[in-house]
Amino acid sequence: MTGKDDEPMIARSREEIDRIDLQLLDLLNRRAACALEIGRIKKKINEPIYVPERERSVLAKLAEANRGPLSNEAVHGVFQAIFHQMKRLEETTS
């Protein structure tokens, strides 16, 4: 249970989270725009959308760069969800 003195700290932290969420949204949409472009190119040159080696390489780089507090397993899970959505988006390109 928090005391009255802690409430302003919680409010400030939540405001910071809200700002970060908006930044994450912007970054995800920028990433999605890149994925759409890649999807268009892959379709044009008949390359597969899913490239497991690329995914493994990205996950390895992220694990190496991760300084926490998220575990590598947590980072892996978050990026698996991102990869899934990006693949779906790439598949919709024409």
N, C-alpha and C positions, 0 to 999 in steps of 0.2 A: 504494500500500500504506500502511496506517495503522500508526502506532506504538502502543505500549501506552498512551501518554498520550492518544491520540485516542479510544480505545474508550469511556471514560465520556461523552465529548461526543456520540459517535454514539448511545449508549444514551439519553441525555437527549433528543436530537433525535427519536429514534424514539418515545419516550414522548409527546413533544409532538404528533407526527404522529398517534399513536393517539388522543389526546384530541381533536384537531381532527377526525379521521375520525368519531368519535362525535357531535360537534357537527354535522358535515355531514349525517350520517344523520338526526339529529333535525330539522334544517332541511328536508331533502328530504321527510321524511314530513309535516311541517307544510305544505309547499308542495303535496304530493299531496292532503292533506285539503281544501285550498282548491280545487284543480283538480276534485276530486270534486263539491264544492258547485257550482262553476261549470258542470260538465257536467250536473248535475241541472237547473239553471236553464235552460241552453241547450236541453235536450231539451223542457222544459216550454213554452218560448216558440218552439220550432222554429227556433233559430239554429244555424248550423253550428259544429261543434266546432273546426275549424281556421280561424283568422283570420290570414292571412298578414301583414296590416298590423300586427296586434298583435305578432306575432313579430319583425318588422323593427324596430318601435319599441323593444321590450325589448332587442334586440341593439344598437341604436344607443345607448341609454342606458348599457348595460354597457360598450361601447367608450369612451364619453366618460368614464365613471367609472374605467376601468381604469388603474391606476398601476404594473402589473407586479409581479413579473418575468414573469408570463405575457403572451404577445403577445395582441393582439386576436384573431388567428386561432385561438389555442389556446382562449381564452375562448369564442369562437364555437362551436368544436367541442364543448366541454364542454356548453354550453347547448343546442346542437342535440340532443345525446343526452338531456338533461333534458326538453326540449320533446317529443321523440318519446315518451318514457315517460309524460309527463303526458297527451298526446293519447290514447294507448292507454288510460290509466286513465279519462279523461273518456268515452271511447266505451263503457266497460263500465257506466256509470251507468244506473240505471233510474228 
